Amino acid sequence: GKIEVEKLISRKVSLDDAPVVVSNPPQPGEVKVLVVPGL
């Protein structure tokens, strides 16, 4: 079967915001965060 990756991404953040996001606990209900350069 296929893995539907989009369903696993609960939020997208910019590369500039990534250090703050990954250094803090996940938000309630957060599954995965996708870091997108140029977002």
VMD Tcl script that draws the C-alpha trace (Angstrom):
set ca {
  {0.00 0.00 0.00}
  {0.86 3.65 -0.20}
  {1.79 5.89 2.71}
  {-0.18 9.13 2.51}
  {2.47 11.51 3.86}
  {0.27 14.62 3.68}
  {-2.01 13.15 6.36}
  {0.97 12.88 8.74}
  {1.97 16.56 8.42}
  {0.11 18.66 10.96}
  {1.87 21.93 10.18}
  {4.48 23.50 7.91}
  {7.08 25.99 9.13}
  {9.77 28.09 7.49}
  {13.44 27.23 7.77}
  {13.90 30.35 9.94}
  {11.27 29.09 12.43}
  {12.56 25.51 12.52}
  {15.04 25.87 15.44}
  {12.32 27.21 17.75}
  {9.78 24.61 16.64}
  {12.06 21.58 17.04}
  {13.50 22.75 20.36}
  {10.05 22.96 22.01}
  {7.53 20.23 22.83}
  {4.95 19.47 20.13}
  {1.66 21.33 20.18}
  {-1.41 19.33 21.25}
  {-2.45 17.03 18.42}
  {0.71 17.69 16.43}
  {1.94 14.69 14.47}
  {4.79 15.89 12.24}
  {6.08 19.29 11.23}
  {7.43 19.84 7.73}
  {10.17 22.46 7.35}
  {9.84 24.22 4.01}
  {12.65 26.53 2.85}
  {11.23 29.73 1.39}
  {7.86 29.35 3.12}
}
mol new
graphics top color blue
foreach p $ca { graphics top sphere $p radius 0.5 }
foreach p [lrange $ca 0 end-1] q [lrange $ca 1 end] { graphics top cylinder $p $q radius 0.2 }
display resetview
